[in-house]
Amino acid sequence: MRSATTSAEPARPGFGDFYRVNRGGGLFSEAVSQRLGAAIALAAHRLGLSPTTLTVANVLLGLAISSVVVAAAERTGAGAPPWTIGLLALVGWQVAYGLDCADGQLARVTGRTSAAGARVDVLCDVAAQIGLVTALSAVAVAVRPTTPVWLVAAFAGTWMVNLVTSVMQSGPAAASMVTSTALPVRVVKLIRDYGAVITSAGLVLTVAPRGTPWLIAAFTVINGGFLLASIAFAARRAHSAASGPATDSAAGGAADHASGQARATSR
């Protein structure tokens, strides 16, 4: 007969534990990418891997996939890359994003969050997204050599708006232009959901690579428009704050410091 005084071992975290601490990212990301991340985080925990290991795996995989896409675009010249390259990008970029979701989930569940880990996460995200932008730009120029240089430059510049606003929307100083969580609103927001965006990019490379110039043009318009709207929104809030009662300078300095550390505490 089992003794009633036998102490129970701490329960190992399961899939649900990792998924519950996800940081969202949009309708698609929550339904697909964050679930994939939770599965990866669970496997990594069972294998004894660290969150930073997943972060580095994310950037290595993302850059490797992007390099293959660039190489294929250069070899085919004005011809479109093979559909197999697009399929590789479709799957590979999504798995890389799943690793990006998993590192934070693993860190939060196991209590291994740190400012250093968060900085590595942001830097690796920048590197991986530079690779993705380079890959899409290379294909766009390969299939349509007359693609304007300014479009490629504008695409690369406005793409980083996604990463910048993601960092800025973390922590106590976060603010959102549209706070509604209604389904129609979340569907519209899919145009800036990173999981949905890289999926659409992979699908275009797979089934219609000659449409890549139009794809980067669309992303440029969307991200550029969001940047202008964000500037107007932030300026309006700043004007309202400046017109309100004066606040203690020390409190203001603390708020600025908290805003700067927001991303560092997200992992």
Buried (B, 14 or more C-beta within 10 A) or exposed (E): EEEEEEEEEEEEBEEEBBBEBBBEBBBBBBEBBBBBBBBBBBBBBEEEBBBBBBBBBBBBBBBEBBEBBBBBBEEBEEEBBBBEBBBBBBBBBBBBBBBBBBBBBBBBBBEBBBEEBBEBBBEBBBBBBBBBBBBBBBBBBBBBEEBEEEBBEBBBBBBBBBBEBBBBBBBEBEEEEEEEEEEEEBEEBBBBBBBBBBBBBBBBBBEBBBBBBEBBBBBBEBBBEBBEEBEEBEEEEEEEEEEEEEEEEEEEEEEEEEBEBBBBBBB
